[in-house]
Amino acid sequence: MRADDRAYDRLRRVRITRNYIKPAEGSCLIEVGETKVICTASVEKKVPPFLRGLGEGWITAEYSMLPRSSTTRIRREGERGILKGRTHE
């Protein structure tokens, strides 16, 4: 048995709530047991300069974890002096 009394071959409960963040073009809250993930999608009707005139679009992704989303505090990129991804842009 696991710590939550669930058998080893038993999945955690999965729940998906659509339209969780109202202003976003798309969003959901995904819950798997006590783990919660918020996903959002945004749409901008513009193209990066390097794709102009090519008839193509651009998809990008980013993620971030809250400082106390794990057993030890997750430090933000700016606190470590290391800037990556969207923080750097």
Buried (B, 14 or more C-beta within 10 A) or exposed (E): EEEEEEEEEEEEEEEEEEEBBEEBEEBBBBBEEEEEEEBEEEEEEEBEEEEEEEEEEEEEEEEEEEEEEEEEEEEEBEEEEEEEEEEEE
